[in-house]
């Protein structure tokens, strides 16, 4: 089927009403896969980012170094599958998921573009049955242990992925819809002809008001 439109979604606080990485950390703690002190440290890093004292890059790199570096990727993939099976239904942001389902029915090419770890995003994307997804990628070594982050997926990268997909599918900008909650995704939203803010943060809400963008 030829797709004439694209609907691209951020994941955390957009398709989901929560941050899936943070929820995954809580899940790991409850499974006793990480200690209380490790969970406290991870929550501390997330808090520093939320109040603007740490960049998204810095937070993700420090979390990777603390939790994933040299850990078995096979173990985490298994835990991810269990997490998604048990927790996805509690994280769903139904109004936005309804938009996703409507887009599918109308023949849109659907995408999830998220800065969260690829194994989390992939598992959720497969459950939601979207056409494509991109995420921050964790590489593994020959022993199937996480070794490094090969690339991050931030706003500029999301915009590039969306633009490339549109070029490949010959979709014009005015037929592209992008959804996100964060001002950090401004470039991504601007790459679509139809940007939509979902429960936007203060800076994004102000931008939406100034530019008459749609707000959910």
C-alpha positions in Angstrom: 0.0 0.0 0.0 1.3 3.5 -0.9 1.4 5.7 2.2 0.6 9.4 1.5 0.9 10.6 5.1 3.2 10.0 8.0 2.3 10.2 11.7 5.4 10.2 14.0 5.2 10.0 17.7 7.5 10.6 20.7 7.1 7.8 23.3 7.5 9.0 26.8 4.7 11.3 28.0 3.2 11.2 24.5 2.1 7.7 23.5 2.8 6.7 27.1 1.8 8.8 30.1 5.0 7.9 31.8 8.7 7.7 31.1 9.3 4.1 30.1 13.0 4.1 31.1 12.2 5.3 34.6 9.3 2.7 34.9 11.7 0.0 33.7 14.1 1.0 36.5 11.4 0.7 39.1 10.5 -2.7 37.6 14.1 -3.8 37.9 14.2 -2.8 41.5 11.0 -4.7 42.3 12.4 -7.7 40.5 15.5 -7.3 42.8 17.6 -7.0 39.6 19.1 -3.7 41.0 19.6 -2.5 44.6 17.8 0.2 46.4 20.9 2.4 46.3 21.2 1.9 42.5 17.6 2.8 42.1 18.0 5.9 44.2 21.0 6.9 42.1 19.1 6.5 38.9 16.1 8.4 40.3 18.5 11.2 41.3 19.9 11.4 37.8 16.4 11.6 36.3 15.5 14.3 38.9 18.5 16.4 38.0 17.5 16.3 34.3 13.9 17.2 35.0 14.9 20.3 36.9 17.4 21.4 34.2 20.6 20.6 36.0 21.6 17.8 33.7 21.3 17.5 29.9 19.5 14.5 28.3 22.8 13.4 26.9 24.6 13.5 30.3 21.7 11.7 32.1 21.6 8.9 29.5 25.4 8.4 29.5 25.6 8.3 33.3 22.7 5.8 33.5 24.3 3.6 30.9 27.6 3.6 32.7 25.9 2.9 36.0 23.4 0.3 35.0 24.1 -1.2 31.6 27.8 -1.1 30.9 29.2 -4.7 30.9 25.8 -6.1 31.8 24.3 -9.0 29.8 22.2 -7.8 27.0 20.4 -11.1 26.9 19.3 -10.7 30.5 18.0 -7.2 29.9 16.2 -8.2 26.7 14.4 -10.9 28.6 13.5 -8.5 31.5 12.3 -6.0 28.9 9.9 -8.5 27.4 8.5 -9.2 30.8 8.3 -5.6 31.7 6.4 -4.7 28.5 4.0 -7.6 28.8 3.1 -6.7 32.4 3.4 -2.9 32.4 2.5 -1.5 29.0 -1.3 -1.5 29.7 -0.7 0.7 32.7 1.4 3.3 30.8 -0.8 3.7 27.8 -1.9 7.3 27.0 -5.2 6.3 25.5 -6.2 9.6 23.7 -2.9 9.6 21.8 -3.0 5.9 21.2 -6.4 6.4 19.7 -4.9 9.0 17.3 -2.2 6.4 16.4 -4.9 3.8 15.7 -6.9 6.2 13.6 -3.8 7.1 11.6 -3.2 3.4 10.9 -6.8 3.0 9.7 -6.4 6.0 7.4 -3.3 4.5 5.9 -0.6 6.7 7.4 3.0 5.4 7.8 3.4 5.3 11.6 6.6 5.8 13.5 7.9 6.0 17.1 11.0 8.2 17.5 12.4 8.0 21.1 15.6 8.8 23.0 14.9 5.8 25.2 17.1 2.6 24.9 16.4 0.7 21.6 15.4 -2.6 23.3 12.7 -0.8 25.2 11.4 1.1 22.2 11.5 -1.9 19.9 9.5 -4.0 22.3 6.9 -1.3 22.7 6.8 -0.5 19.0 6.2 -4.1 18.1 3.3 -4.3 20.6 1.8 -1.1 19.2 2.4 -2.4 15.6 3.8 0.7 14.1 5.6 0.7 10.7 9.0 1.9 12.0 10.9 3.1 15.1 14.2 4.7 16.0 15.8 5.0 19.4 19.1 5.5 21.2 21.1 2.4 20.5 23.1 0.4 23.0 25.8 -1.8 21.4 27.0 -5.2 22.7 30.4 -6.8 22.5 31.2 -10.4 21.5 30.2 -11.6 24.9 26.7 -10.2 24.5 27.4 -7.5 27.1 26.5 -3.9 26.6 29.7 -2.0 25.7 28.8 1.5 24.6 26.1 3.8 23.2 26.6 3.8 19.5 24.3 6.7 18.9 21.7 8.9 20.6 18.4 9.9 19.2 17.6 13.4 20.2 15.4 16.1 18.5 17.7 16.8 15.6 18.1 13.1 14.9 14.4 12.5 15.1 13.9 15.3 12.6 16.5 13.8 10.3 14.9 10.3 10.5 11.5 11.8 9.8 12.7 13.9 6.9 14.6 10.9 5.4 11.5 8.7 5.7 9.4 11.3 4.0 11.8 11.6 1.2 11.9 7.8 0.7 8.1 7.6 0.7 7.6 10.8 -1.3 5.5 12.4 1.4 5.2 16.1 1.4 5.8 18.1 4.6 2.2 19.2 4.9 1.2 15.5 5.1 3.5 14.8 8.0 2.1 14.8 11.6 4.5 14.9 14.6 3.5 14.5 18.3 5.6 15.2 21.4 5.3 16.7 24.9 8.7 18.4 25.2 10.4 21.6 24.0 13.5 19.5 23.7 11.7 18.0 20.6 11.2 21.3 19.0 13.3 20.5 15.9 11.5 17.2 15.5 8.1 19.0 15.7 9.2 21.7 13.3 10.1 19.0 10.7 6.4 18.2 10.3 3.8 20.3 8.6 1.4 19.4 11.4 3.2 19.6 14.7 1.0 18.6 17.8 2.0 19.2 21.4 0.8 16.5 23.9 0.4 17.9 27.4 3.4 20.2 26.6 5.9 21.5 29.1 5.9 25.2 29.8 8.3 26.2 27.1 6.6 24.2 24.4 3.2 25.4 25.4 4.4 29.0 25.0 5.9 28.2 21.6 2.6 26.6 20.6 0.7 29.7 21.6 3.0 31.9 19.6 2.9 29.8 16.5 -0.7 28.5 16.8 0.3 24.9 17.0 -2.3 22.3 18.0 -2.2 21.3 21.7 -3.7 18.1 23.1 
